[in-house]
Amino acid sequence: VTGQLDVGELVDRARAGQPRAVSRLLSLVEDDHPRLREVVRALTPYTGNAQVIGLTGPPGVGKSTSTSMLLAALRAQGKRVGVLAIDPSSPFTGSLATRGHLGGLSWSTPQSVRVLDAAGFDVVLIETVGVGQSEVDIVRLADTVLVLLAPGAGDGVQAVKAGVLEIADVFVVNKADRDGAETTVRELKNMIALSRRELRGRRWRQPIVRTVAAQNQGAEEVLQALDEHRAWLESEGELASRRQIRARTEVEAIALRELRSRLADLGGGEALEMLTKRVVDRELDPFTAADELIRTLRR
Amino acid sequence: VTGQLDVGELVDRARAGQPRAVSRLLSLVEDDHPRLREVVRALTPYTGNAQVIGLTGPPGVGKSTSTSMLLAALRAQGKRVGVLAIDPSSPFTGSLATRGHLGGLSWSTPQSVRVLDAAGFDVVLIETVGVGQSEVDIVRLADTVLVLLAPGAGDGVQAVKAGVLEIADVFVVNKADRDGAETTVRELKNMIALSRRELRGRRWRQPIVRTVAAQNQGAEEVLQALDEHRAWLESEGELASRRQIRARTEVEAIALRELRSRLADLGGGEALEMLTKRVVDRELDPFTAADELIRTLRR
Protein backbone atom coordinates (compact mmCIF):
# COMPACT_ATOMS: atom_id res chain seq x y z
CA VAL A 1 0.00 0.00 0.00
CA THR A 2 2.87 2.34 0.87
CA GLY A 3 4.27 1.90 -2.60
CA GLN A 4 1.00 3.02 -4.12
CA LEU A 5 0.66 6.15 -2.02
CA ASP A 6 0.46 9.20 -4.28
CA VAL A 7 1.11 12.03 -1.86
CA GLY A 8 0.40 14.81 -4.36
CA GLU A 9 -2.94 13.33 -5.28
CA LEU A 10 -3.85 12.82 -1.63
CA VAL A 11 -3.09 16.48 -0.87
CA ASP A 12 -5.14 17.57 -3.88
CA ARG A 13 -8.08 15.49 -2.70
CA ALA A 14 -7.80 16.88 0.82
CA ARG A 15 -7.77 20.41 -0.58
CA ALA A 16 -10.83 19.57 -2.63
CA GLY A 17 -12.60 18.83 0.65
CA GLN A 18 -12.63 15.03 0.69
CA PRO A 19 -12.82 13.99 4.36
CA ARG A 20 -11.25 10.59 3.72
CA ALA A 21 -8.17 12.21 2.23
CA VAL A 22 -7.88 14.49 5.28
CA SER A 23 -8.19 11.52 7.64
CA ARG A 24 -5.59 9.60 5.68
CA LEU A 25 -3.15 12.53 5.88
CA LEU A 26 -3.79 12.91 9.62
CA SER A 27 -3.00 9.27 10.23
CA LEU A 28 0.09 9.47 8.03
CA VAL A 29 1.55 12.30 10.11
CA GLU A 30 0.45 10.76 13.40
CA ASP A 31 1.95 7.40 12.55
CA ASP A 32 5.31 8.88 11.65
CA HIS A 33 5.03 7.29 8.24
CA PRO A 34 8.27 6.71 6.28
CA ARG A 35 7.05 9.27 3.77
CA LEU A 36 6.21 11.86 6.44
CA ARG A 37 8.75 14.32 5.04
CA GLU A 38 7.28 14.08 1.61
CA VAL A 39 3.79 14.60 2.98
CA VAL A 40 4.84 17.66 4.99
CA ARG A 41 6.71 19.09 2.00
CA ALA A 42 3.63 18.68 -0.19
CA LEU A 43 1.40 20.36 2.40
CA THR A 44 3.68 23.31 3.17
CA PRO A 45 2.82 25.63 0.26
CA TYR A 46 -0.86 25.58 1.20
CA THR A 47 -0.44 26.40 4.88
CA GLY A 48 -0.50 29.61 6.92
CA ASN A 49 -4.16 30.52 6.49
CA ALA A 50 -5.96 28.74 9.30
CA GLN A 51 -6.68 30.44 12.60
CA VAL A 52 -5.31 28.10 15.27
CA ILE A 53 -7.16 28.14 18.59
CA GLY A 54 -6.05 26.20 21.65
CA LEU A 55 -8.48 25.21 24.37
CA THR A 56 -7.33 23.87 27.72
CA GLY A 57 -8.32 23.77 31.38
CA PRO A 58 -8.47 21.47 34.41
CA PRO A 59 -10.58 18.30 34.34
CA GLY A 60 -14.31 18.82 34.85
CA VAL A 61 -14.65 22.34 33.45
CA GLY A 62 -16.51 21.18 30.36
CA LYS A 63 -13.84 21.34 27.68
CA SER A 64 -15.47 19.01 25.20
CA THR A 65 -18.93 20.57 25.66
CA SER A 66 -17.34 23.97 25.08
CA THR A 67 -15.52 22.70 22.01
CA SER A 68 -18.85 21.45 20.62
CA MET A 69 -20.49 24.81 21.32
CA LEU A 70 -17.70 26.77 19.61
CA LEU A 71 -17.66 24.35 16.71
CA ALA A 72 -21.37 24.93 16.08
CA ALA A 73 -21.05 28.70 16.47
CA LEU A 74 -18.10 28.94 14.09
CA ARG A 75 -19.84 26.73 11.55
CA ALA A 76 -22.91 28.96 11.81
CA GLN A 77 -20.59 31.76 10.63
CA GLY A 78 -19.88 29.67 7.54
CA LYS A 79 -16.42 28.61 8.67
CA ARG A 80 -14.85 25.20 8.14
CA VAL A 81 -13.54 24.02 11.49
CA GLY A 82 -11.24 21.10 12.28
CA VAL A 83 -10.83 19.78 15.82
CA LEU A 84 -7.74 18.07 17.18
CA ALA A 85 -8.24 16.44 20.58
CA ILE A 86 -4.85 15.94 22.18
CA ASP A 87 -4.08 13.72 25.14
CA PRO A 88 -0.32 13.60 25.63
CA SER A 89 -0.71 11.21 28.54
CA SER A 90 -2.63 8.65 26.52
CA PRO A 91 0.21 7.02 24.59
CA PHE A 92 1.36 5.35 27.77
CA THR A 93 1.86 2.18 25.87
CA GLY A 94 3.55 3.89 22.95
CA SER A 95 7.23 4.55 22.79
CA LEU A 96 8.54 7.92 23.71
CA ALA A 97 10.95 7.91 20.83
CA THR A 98 8.24 7.81 18.21
CA ARG A 99 6.01 10.28 19.98
CA GLY A 100 9.00 12.52 20.32
CA HIS A 101 8.13 14.62 23.32
CA LEU A 102 11.26 16.58 22.64
CA GLY A 103 11.25 19.65 24.78
CA GLY A 104 7.65 18.99 25.61
CA LEU A 105 6.55 19.34 22.02
CA SER A 106 4.17 16.62 20.99
CA TRP A 107 5.58 15.39 17.78
CA SER A 108 2.49 15.08 15.70
CA THR A 109 0.37 18.05 16.76
CA PRO A 110 2.07 20.68 14.54
CA GLN A 111 1.92 18.23 11.65
CA SER A 112 -1.77 17.61 12.25
CA VAL A 113 -2.41 21.36 12.32
CA ARG A 114 -0.52 21.60 9.02
CA VAL A 115 -2.77 18.96 7.44
CA LEU A 116 -5.98 20.79 8.42
CA ASP A 117 -4.51 24.17 7.48
CA ALA A 118 -3.49 22.95 4.01
CA ALA A 119 -6.85 21.23 3.56
CA GLY A 120 -8.46 24.67 3.77
CA PHE A 121 -9.98 24.62 7.24
CA ASP A 122 -10.55 28.20 8.37
CA VAL A 123 -10.17 27.35 12.04
CA VAL A 124 -8.23 24.58 13.77
CA LEU A 125 -9.34 23.97 17.35
CA ILE A 126 -6.80 22.13 19.49
CA GLU A 127 -8.48 20.74 22.58
CA THR A 128 -6.35 19.17 25.29
CA VAL A 129 -7.67 16.55 27.65
CA GLY A 130 -5.65 17.55 30.68
CA VAL A 131 -3.65 20.61 31.60
CA GLY A 132 -0.13 19.42 32.43
CA GLN A 133 3.15 20.72 31.07
CA SER A 134 2.76 18.83 27.79
CA GLU A 135 -0.67 20.32 27.20
CA VAL A 136 0.64 23.80 27.95
CA ASP A 137 3.41 23.26 25.42
CA ILE A 138 0.91 22.13 22.83
CA VAL A 139 -1.68 24.87 23.18
CA ARG A 140 1.00 27.54 23.24
CA LEU A 141 1.47 26.67 19.56
CA ALA A 142 -1.97 28.21 18.92
CA ASP A 143 -2.61 31.78 17.76
CA THR A 144 -5.09 32.24 20.58
CA VAL A 145 -5.35 30.19 23.77
CA LEU A 146 -8.65 29.77 25.62
CA VAL A 147 -8.31 28.64 29.22
CA LEU A 148 -11.51 27.23 30.72
CA LEU A 149 -12.40 27.27 34.37
CA ALA A 150 -15.58 26.41 36.20
CA PRO A 151 -16.87 26.88 39.74
CA GLY A 152 -16.33 23.77 41.81
CA ALA A 153 -14.08 22.03 39.31
CA GLY A 154 -11.05 20.70 41.13
CA ASP A 155 -9.68 23.32 43.46
CA GLY A 156 -10.84 26.18 41.27
CA VAL A 157 -8.61 29.07 40.36
CA GLN A 158 -6.03 28.05 42.96
CA ALA A 159 -5.45 24.84 41.04
CA VAL A 160 -4.56 26.73 37.89
CA LYS A 161 -0.83 26.83 37.73
CA ALA A 162 0.98 30.06 36.99
CA GLY A 163 2.05 28.84 33.55
CA VAL A 164 -1.56 28.30 32.51
CA LEU A 165 -2.41 31.87 33.45
CA GLU A 166 0.53 33.01 31.34
CA ILE A 167 -0.53 31.18 28.20
CA ALA A 168 -4.19 32.26 28.42
CA ASP A 169 -5.35 34.87 25.94
CA VAL A 170 -9.00 34.53 26.87
CA PHE A 171 -10.45 33.07 30.07
CA VAL A 172 -13.77 31.29 29.89
CA VAL A 173 -15.66 30.65 33.11
CA ASN A 174 -18.00 27.85 32.12
CA LYS A 175 -21.00 26.65 34.17
CA ALA A 176 -21.52 30.32 34.95
CA ASP A 177 -25.06 29.63 36.19
CA ARG A 178 -23.73 27.69 39.16
CA ASP A 179 -23.10 28.87 42.68
CA GLY A 180 -19.58 30.10 43.01
CA ALA A 181 -19.20 31.32 39.43
CA GLU A 182 -18.78 34.94 40.51
CA THR A 183 -16.22 33.84 43.10
CA THR A 184 -14.29 32.13 40.32
CA VAL A 185 -14.44 35.29 38.19
CA ARG A 186 -13.31 37.46 41.10
CA GLU A 187 -10.42 35.14 42.00
CA LEU A 188 -9.41 35.06 38.38
CA LYS A 189 -9.40 38.87 38.18
CA ASN A 190 -7.17 38.98 41.23
CA MET A 191 -4.76 36.45 39.78
CA ILE A 192 -4.63 38.29 36.47
CA ALA A 193 -3.87 41.52 38.30
CA LEU A 194 -1.10 39.76 40.21
CA SER A 195 0.41 38.05 37.20
CA ARG A 196 0.97 41.40 35.47
CA ARG A 197 1.55 39.71 32.18
CA GLU A 198 3.61 41.88 29.92
CA LEU A 199 3.60 41.34 26.20
CA ARG A 200 5.84 43.29 23.88
CA GLY A 201 4.50 46.81 23.47
CA ARG A 202 0.88 47.20 24.44
CA ARG A 203 -0.37 44.66 26.89
CA TRP A 204 -3.26 42.41 25.95
CA ARG A 205 -5.80 42.43 28.74
CA GLN A 206 -7.08 38.87 29.06
CA PRO A 207 -10.89 39.07 28.99
CA ILE A 208 -13.05 36.79 31.13
CA VAL A 209 -16.10 35.39 29.34
CA ARG A 210 -18.93 33.58 31.14
CA THR A 211 -20.54 30.59 29.42
CA VAL A 212 -22.96 27.75 30.08
CA ALA A 213 -21.82 25.47 27.30
CA ALA A 214 -24.29 22.70 28.16
CA GLN A 215 -27.08 25.21 27.41
CA ASN A 216 -25.27 26.79 24.51
CA GLN A 217 -24.95 30.14 26.30
CA GLY A 218 -22.08 32.52 25.71
CA ALA A 219 -20.77 31.27 22.37
CA GLU A 220 -21.17 34.70 20.75
CA GLU A 221 -19.16 36.35 23.52
CA VAL A 222 -16.35 33.82 23.16
CA LEU A 223 -16.25 34.35 19.39
CA GLN A 224 -16.14 38.10 19.95
CA ALA A 225 -13.21 37.72 22.35
CA LEU A 226 -11.46 35.52 19.78
CA ASP A 227 -11.99 38.15 17.08
CA GLU A 228 -10.69 40.91 19.32
CA HIS A 229 -7.62 38.90 20.18
CA ARG A 230 -7.04 38.09 16.53
CA ALA A 231 -7.27 41.80 15.64
CA TRP A 232 -4.84 42.64 18.44
CA LEU A 233 -2.41 39.94 17.28
CA GLU A 234 -2.40 41.37 13.79
CA SER A 235 -2.17 45.01 14.81
CA GLU A 236 0.78 44.37 17.10
CA GLY A 237 2.75 42.05 14.84
CA GLU A 238 2.23 39.44 17.52
CA LEU A 239 0.76 36.89 15.10
CA ALA A 240 3.94 36.78 13.03
CA SER A 241 5.97 36.50 16.21
CA ARG A 242 3.89 33.61 17.50
CA ARG A 243 4.15 31.78 14.21
CA GLN A 244 7.89 32.32 14.20
CA ILE A 245 8.05 30.75 17.67
CA ARG A 246 5.84 27.87 16.56
CA ALA A 247 8.03 27.17 13.53
CA ARG A 248 11.22 27.45 15.57
CA THR A 249 9.91 24.96 18.12
CA GLU A 250 9.05 22.59 15.33
CA VAL A 251 12.34 22.87 13.43
CA GLU A 252 14.26 22.47 16.65
CA ALA A 253 12.23 19.41 17.65
CA ILE A 254 12.75 17.79 14.25
CA ALA A 255 16.49 18.47 14.34
CA LEU A 256 16.81 17.10 17.87
CA ARG A 257 14.82 14.04 16.97
CA GLU A 258 17.09 13.41 14.02
CA LEU A 259 20.18 13.94 16.18
CA ARG A 260 18.79 11.58 18.81
CA SER A 261 18.29 8.95 16.17
CA ARG A 262 21.86 9.49 14.91
CA LEU A 263 23.24 9.24 18.46
CA ALA A 264 21.45 5.93 18.93
CA ASP A 265 22.78 4.64 15.61
CA LEU A 266 26.42 5.64 16.11
CA GLY A 267 28.82 2.78 15.61
CA GLY A 268 25.96 0.53 14.62
CA GLY A 269 24.28 1.39 17.92
CA GLU A 270 27.34 0.35 19.91
CA ALA A 271 28.81 3.75 20.79
CA LEU A 272 26.07 4.80 23.19
CA GLU A 273 25.98 1.37 24.84
CA MET A 274 29.73 1.26 25.38
CA LEU A 275 29.87 4.75 26.82
CA THR A 276 26.88 3.96 29.02
CA LYS A 277 28.59 0.85 30.32
CA ARG A 278 31.53 2.96 31.44
CA VAL A 279 29.13 5.30 33.26
CA VAL A 280 27.50 2.35 35.05
CA ASP A 281 30.97 1.17 36.04
CA ARG A 282 31.73 4.69 37.29
CA GLU A 283 34.74 5.01 34.99
CA LEU A 284 33.12 8.02 33.33
CA ASP A 285 30.70 10.64 34.54
CA PRO A 286 27.66 11.13 32.27
CA PHE A 287 28.77 14.56 31.05
CA THR A 288 32.12 13.28 29.80
CA ALA A 289 30.30 10.35 28.18
CA ALA A 290 27.90 12.77 26.46
CA ASP A 291 30.83 14.87 25.20
CA GLU A 292 32.43 11.76 23.79
CA LEU A 293 29.19 10.77 22.09
CA ILE A 294 28.88 14.17 20.44
CA ARG A 295 32.48 14.01 19.26
CA THR A 296 31.73 10.66 17.62
CA LEU A 297 28.70 12.21 15.92
CA ARG A 298 30.73 15.03 14.41
CA ARG A 299 33.43 12.79 13.01
CA VAL B 1 30.41 32.76 46.39
CA THR B 2 30.67 30.60 43.27
CA GLY B 3 34.36 31.35 43.10
CA GLN B 4 34.82 30.07 46.60
CA LEU B 5 32.92 26.83 46.03
CA ASP B 6 35.19 23.94 46.87
CA VAL B 7 33.36 21.04 45.26
CA GLY B 8 35.66 18.36 46.65
CA GLU B 9 35.24 19.63 50.19
CA LEU B 10 31.48 19.86 49.77
CA VAL B 11 31.33 16.24 48.61
CA ASP B 12 33.52 15.17 51.54
CA ARG B 13 31.22 16.94 53.98
CA ALA B 14 28.12 15.38 52.38
CA ARG B 15 29.73 11.94 52.67
CA ALA B 16 30.51 12.66 56.32
CA GLY B 17 26.76 13.07 56.83
CA GLN B 18 26.42 16.86 57.04
CA PRO B 19 22.83 17.66 55.99
CA ARG B 20 23.72 21.20 54.91
CA ALA B 21 26.33 19.91 52.47
CA VAL B 22 23.76 17.49 51.01
CA SER B 23 21.20 20.30 50.62
CA ARG B 24 23.80 22.51 48.98
CA LEU B 25 24.69 19.78 46.47
CA LEU B 26 21.01 19.14 45.73
CA SER B 27 20.41 22.79 44.97
CA LEU B 28 23.57 22.95 42.86
CA VAL B 29 22.37 20.13 40.61
CA GLU B 30 18.78 21.39 40.55
CA ASP B 31 19.81 24.92 39.63
CA ASP B 32 21.93 23.74 36.73
CA HIS B 33 24.92 25.49 38.28
CA PRO B 34 27.82 26.43 35.98
CA ARG B 35 29.96 23.95 37.88
CA LEU B 36 27.38 21.15 37.58
CA ARG B 37 29.75 19.00 35.56
CA GLU B 38 32.44 19.33 38.15
CA VAL B 39 29.98 18.43 40.90
CA VAL B 40 28.73 15.35 39.05
CA ARG B 41 32.28 14.26 38.28
CA ALA B 42 33.22 14.56 41.96
CA LEU B 43 30.16 12.55 43.03
CA THR B 44 30.46 9.76 40.46
CA PRO B 45 33.09 7.54 42.17
CA TYR B 46 30.93 7.23 45.28
CA THR B 47 27.70 6.24 43.55
CA GLY B 48 26.03 2.95 42.72
CA ASN B 49 25.23 1.77 46.23
CA ALA B 50 21.83 3.24 47.01
CA GLN B 51 18.64 1.31 46.43
CA VAL B 52 16.43 3.59 44.33
CA ILE B 53 12.69 3.20 44.87
CA GLY B 54 10.07 5.03 42.84
CA LEU B 55 6.59 5.66 44.20
CA THR B 56 3.75 6.89 42.00
CA GLY B 57 -0.01 6.69 41.61
CA PRO B 58 -3.09 8.76 40.81
CA PRO B 59 -4.04 11.77 42.97
CA GLY B 60 -5.77 10.95 46.22
CA VAL B 61 -4.29 7.50 46.87
CA GLY B 62 -2.15 8.71 49.77
CA LYS B 63 1.31 8.90 48.21
CA SER B 64 2.84 11.25 50.73
CA THR B 65 1.34 9.40 53.71
CA SER B 66 2.71 6.16 52.27
CA THR B 67 6.12 7.75 51.74
CA SER B 68 6.14 8.82 55.39
CA MET B 69 5.19 5.33 56.51
CA LEU B 70 7.92 3.70 54.42
CA LEU B 71 10.45 6.27 55.52
CA ALA B 72 9.77 5.46 59.18
CA ALA B 73 9.84 1.69 58.56
CA LEU B 74 13.12 1.82 56.63
CA ARG B 75 14.69 4.03 59.29
CA ALA B 76 13.55 1.57 61.94
CA GLN B 77 15.70 -0.98 60.06
CA GLY B 78 18.65 1.34 60.60
CA LYS B 79 18.75 2.60 57.03
CA ARG B 80 19.51 6.15 55.92
CA VAL B 81 16.74 7.22 53.56
CA GLY B 82 16.57 10.26 51.29
CA VAL B 83 13.30 11.38 49.71
CA LEU B 84 12.97 13.26 46.43
CA ALA B 85 9.47 14.63 45.79
CA ILE B 86 9.13 15.29 42.09
CA ASP B 87 6.44 17.40 40.46
CA PRO B 88 7.26 17.81 36.78
CA SER B 89 4.19 19.97 36.29
CA SER B 90 5.20 22.45 38.95
CA PRO B 91 7.85 24.47 37.11
CA PHE B 92 5.13 26.03 35.02
CA THR B 93 6.81 29.37 35.38
CA GLY B 94 10.28 28.00 34.70
CA SER B 95 11.71 27.58 31.27
CA LEU B 96 11.61 24.25 29.57
CA ALA B 97 15.15 24.62 28.36
CA THR B 98 16.62 24.61 31.82
CA ARG B 99 14.37 21.84 33.10
CA GLY B 100 15.34 19.92 30.02
CA HIS B 101 12.40 17.56 29.63
CA LEU B 102 14.33 15.89 26.86
CA GLY B 103 12.57 12.72 25.97
CA GLY B 104 10.51 13.05 29.10
CA LEU B 105 13.51 12.81 31.38
CA SER B 106 13.43 15.38 34.10
CA TRP B 107 16.83 16.90 33.95
CA SER B 108 17.68 17.10 37.60
CA THR B 109 16.20 13.91 39.04
CA PRO B 110 19.07 11.58 38.10
CA GLN B 111 21.53 14.17 39.41
CA SER B 112 19.62 14.46 42.67
CA VAL B 113 19.64 10.67 43.03
CA ARG B 114 23.40 10.78 42.42
CA VAL B 115 23.88 13.32 45.23
CA LEU B 116 22.00 11.20 47.77
CA ASP B 117 23.67 8.01 46.55
CA ALA B 118 27.15 9.51 46.89
CA ALA B 119 26.26 10.97 50.29
CA GLY B 120 25.78 7.43 51.53
CA PHE B 121 22.00 7.14 51.73
CA ASP B 122 21.06 3.48 51.66
CA VAL B 123 17.69 4.13 50.06
CA VAL B 124 16.52 6.94 47.78
CA LEU B 125 12.73 7.25 47.57
CA ILE B 126 11.48 9.14 44.53
CA GLU B 127 7.88 10.20 45.08
CA THR B 128 5.97 11.79 42.20
CA VAL B 129 3.08 14.14 42.75
CA GLY B 130 1.03 13.12 39.73
CA VAL B 131 1.13 10.19 37.35
CA GLY B 132 1.49 11.62 33.86
CA GLN B 133 4.02 10.66 31.22
CA SER B 134 6.78 12.70 32.86
CA GLU B 135 6.26 10.96 36.18
CA VAL B 136 6.32 7.58 34.50
CA ASP B 137 9.61 8.49 32.84
CA ILE B 138 11.05 9.56 36.17
CA VAL B 139 10.05 6.60 38.31
CA ARG B 140 11.14 4.14 35.65
CA LEU B 141 14.67 5.26 36.56
CA ALA B 142 14.20 3.51 39.91
CA ASP B 143 15.37 -0.01 40.72
CA THR B 144 11.89 -0.84 42.03
CA VAL B 145 8.67 0.98 41.23
CA LEU B 146 5.75 1.04 43.67
CA VAL B 147 2.41 1.97 42.14
CA LEU B 148 -0.21 3.05 44.66
CA LEU B 149 -3.94 2.70 44.18
CA ALA B 150 -6.85 3.22 46.55
CA PRO B 151 -10.57 2.46 46.47
CA GLY B 152 -12.56 5.48 45.40
CA ALA B 153 -9.57 7.52 44.27
CA GLY B 154 -10.31 8.96 40.84
CA ASP B 155 -11.79 6.32 38.61
CA GLY B 156 -9.95 3.50 40.35
CA VAL B 157 -8.06 0.88 38.43
CA GLN B 158 -9.69 1.94 35.16
CA ALA B 159 -7.95 5.29 35.48
CA VAL B 160 -4.55 3.66 35.65
CA LYS B 161 -3.09 3.84 32.21
CA ALA B 162 -1.49 0.81 30.67
CA GLY B 163 1.99 2.33 30.92
CA VAL B 164 1.66 2.63 34.68
CA LEU B 165 0.81 -1.06 34.96
CA GLU B 166 3.89 -1.81 32.89
CA ILE B 167 6.29 0.12 35.09
CA ALA B 168 4.89 -1.26 38.38
CA ASP B 169 7.04 -3.80 40.20
CA VAL B 170 4.86 -3.79 43.31
CA PHE B 171 1.25 -2.65 43.60
CA VAL B 172 0.10 -1.13 46.87
CA VAL B 173 -3.63 -0.82 47.51
CA ASN B 174 -3.76 1.85 50.19
CA LYS B 175 -6.82 2.69 52.32
CA ALA B 176 -7.43 -1.05 52.34
CA ASP B 177 -9.87 -0.68 55.26
CA ARG B 178 -12.34 1.15 53.05
CA ASP B 179 -15.32 -0.18 51.14
CA GLY B 180 -14.29 -1.16 47.68
CA ALA B 181 -10.71 -2.13 48.53
CA GLU B 182 -11.29 -5.75 47.58
CA THR B 183 -12.90 -4.64 44.33
CA THR B 184 -9.77 -2.61 43.59
CA VAL B 185 -7.57 -5.64 44.33
CA ARG B 186 -9.70 -7.89 42.14
CA GLU B 187 -9.73 -5.42 39.23
CA LEU B 188 -6.00 -5.05 39.58
CA LYS B 189 -5.50 -8.83 39.45
CA ASN B 190 -7.56 -8.96 36.28
CA MET B 191 -5.58 -6.17 34.67
CA ILE B 192 -2.28 -7.79 35.64
CA ALA B 193 -3.45 -11.04 34.11
CA LEU B 194 -4.41 -9.19 30.94
CA SER B 195 -1.21 -7.22 30.67
CA ARG B 196 0.86 -10.43 30.59
CA ARG B 197 4.00 -8.50 31.30
CA GLU B 198 7.05 -10.35 30.09
CA LEU B 199 10.45 -9.58 31.47
CA ARG B 200 13.60 -11.15 30.12
CA GLY B 201 13.82 -14.72 31.32
CA ARG B 202 11.66 -15.50 34.30
CA ARG B 203 8.73 -13.22 34.74
CA TRP B 204 8.39 -11.14 37.89
CA ARG B 205 4.89 -11.53 39.25
CA GLN B 206 3.84 -8.12 40.52
CA PRO B 207 2.58 -8.59 44.09
CA ILE B 208 -0.36 -6.62 45.47
CA VAL B 209 0.13 -5.35 49.01
CA ARG B 210 -2.69 -3.87 51.13
CA THR B 211 -1.90 -0.91 53.38
CA VAL B 212 -3.60 1.68 55.55
CA ALA B 213 -0.80 4.21 55.56
CA ALA B 214 -2.68 6.71 57.71
CA GLN B 215 -2.78 4.06 60.46
CA ASN B 216 0.71 2.80 59.72
CA GLN B 217 -0.59 -0.62 58.63
CA GLY B 218 1.17 -2.72 56.04
CA ALA B 219 4.64 -1.18 56.06
CA GLU B 220 6.30 -4.52 56.82
CA GLU B 221 4.54 -6.19 53.90
CA VAL B 222 5.67 -3.43 51.53
CA LEU B 223 9.27 -3.72 52.75
CA GLN B 224 9.11 -7.47 52.25
CA ALA B 225 7.86 -7.02 48.68
CA LEU B 226 10.68 -4.54 48.09
CA ASP B 227 13.24 -7.02 49.40
CA GLU B 228 11.84 -9.80 47.25
CA HIS B 229 11.93 -7.63 44.17
CA ARG B 230 15.48 -6.57 44.97
CA ALA B 231 16.54 -10.21 45.32
CA TRP B 232 14.86 -11.04 42.01
CA LEU B 233 16.56 -8.08 40.29
CA GLU B 234 19.94 -9.29 41.46
CA SER B 235 19.38 -12.96 40.69
CA GLU B 236 18.20 -12.22 37.16
CA GLY B 237 20.82 -9.63 36.24
CA GLU B 238 17.91 -7.25 35.91
CA LEU B 239 19.46 -4.69 38.27
CA ALA B 240 22.48 -4.20 36.03
CA SER B 241 20.20 -3.98 33.02
CA ARG B 242 18.01 -1.32 34.65
CA ARG B 243 21.03 0.70 35.66
CA GLN B 244 22.38 0.49 32.14
CA ILE B 245 19.06 1.86 30.86
CA ARG B 246 19.10 4.60 33.48
CA ALA B 247 22.63 5.64 32.55
CA ARG B 248 21.86 5.49 28.84
CA THR B 249 18.79 7.72 29.29
CA GLU B 250 20.91 10.17 31.22
CA VAL B 251 23.86 10.27 28.79
CA GLU B 252 21.47 10.64 25.89
CA ALA B 253 19.57 13.46 27.61
CA ILE B 254 22.79 15.32 28.41
CA ALA B 255 24.05 14.93 24.85
CA LEU B 256 20.73 16.11 23.37
CA ARG B 257 20.64 19.05 25.73
CA GLU B 258 24.13 20.04 24.69
CA LEU B 259 23.21 19.64 21.02
CA ARG B 260 20.08 21.71 21.52
CA SER B 261 22.14 24.45 23.07
CA ARG B 262 24.60 24.30 20.14
CA LEU B 263 21.72 24.44 17.62
CA ALA B 264 20.38 27.56 19.32
CA ASP B 265 23.84 29.15 19.32
CA LEU B 266 24.71 28.44 15.69
CA GLY B 267 25.78 31.53 13.78
CA GLY B 268 25.54 33.57 16.94
CA GLY B 269 21.97 32.37 17.33
CA GLU B 270 21.03 33.56 13.84
CA ALA B 271 21.02 30.27 11.94
CA LEU B 272 17.91 28.83 13.62
CA GLU B 273 16.03 32.15 13.33
CA MET B 274 16.81 32.53 9.64
CA LEU B 275 15.80 28.98 8.80
CA THR B 276 12.66 29.39 10.88
CA LYS B 277 11.76 32.56 9.02
CA ARG B 278 11.92 30.65 5.75
CA VAL B 279 9.58 28.01 7.22
CA VAL B 280 7.11 30.71 8.28
CA ASP B 281 7.29 32.12 4.77
CA ARG B 282 6.66 28.62 3.39
CA GLU B 283 9.89 28.67 1.38
CA LEU B 284 11.11 25.63 3.31
CA ASP B 285 9.35 22.76 4.99
CA PRO B 286 10.46 22.14 8.58
CA PHE B 287 12.28 18.88 7.77
CA THR B 288 14.48 20.52 5.17
CA ALA B 289 15.14 23.37 7.60
CA ALA B 290 16.13 20.86 10.29
CA ASP B 291 18.49 19.08 7.87
CA GLU B 292 20.10 22.39 7.03
CA LEU B 293 20.47 23.21 10.72
CA ILE B 294 22.21 19.90 11.39
CA ARG B 295 24.55 20.42 8.43
CA THR B 296 25.54 23.80 9.90
CA LEU B 297 26.21 22.09 13.23
CA ARG B 298 28.57 19.57 11.68
CA ARG B 299 30.63 22.13 9.81
Interface residues (C-beta under 8 A of the other chain):
Chain A: L36 R37 V40 R41 L43 T44 P45 T47 G48 P88 S89 S90 P91 F92 T93 L96 A97 H101 L102 G103 G104 P110 G130 G132 Q133 S134 V136 D137 K161 A162 G163 V164 E166 A240 R243 Q244 A247 R248 E250 V251 E252 I254 A255 L256 E258 L259 R260 L263 A264 L272 E273 L275 T276 K277 V279 V280 R282 L284 D285 P286 F287 T288 A289 A290 D291 L293 I294 L297 R298
Chain B: L36 R37 V40 R41 L43 T44 P45 T47 G48 P88 S89 S90 P91 F92 T93 L96 A97 H101 L102 G103 G104 P110 G130 G132 Q133 S134 V136 D137 K161 A162 G163 V164 E166 A240 R243 Q244 A247 R248 E250 V251 E252 I254 A255 L256 E258 L259 R260 L263 A264 L272 E273 L275 T276 K277 V279 V280 R282 L284 D285 P286 F287 T288 A289 A290 D291 L293 I294 L297 R298
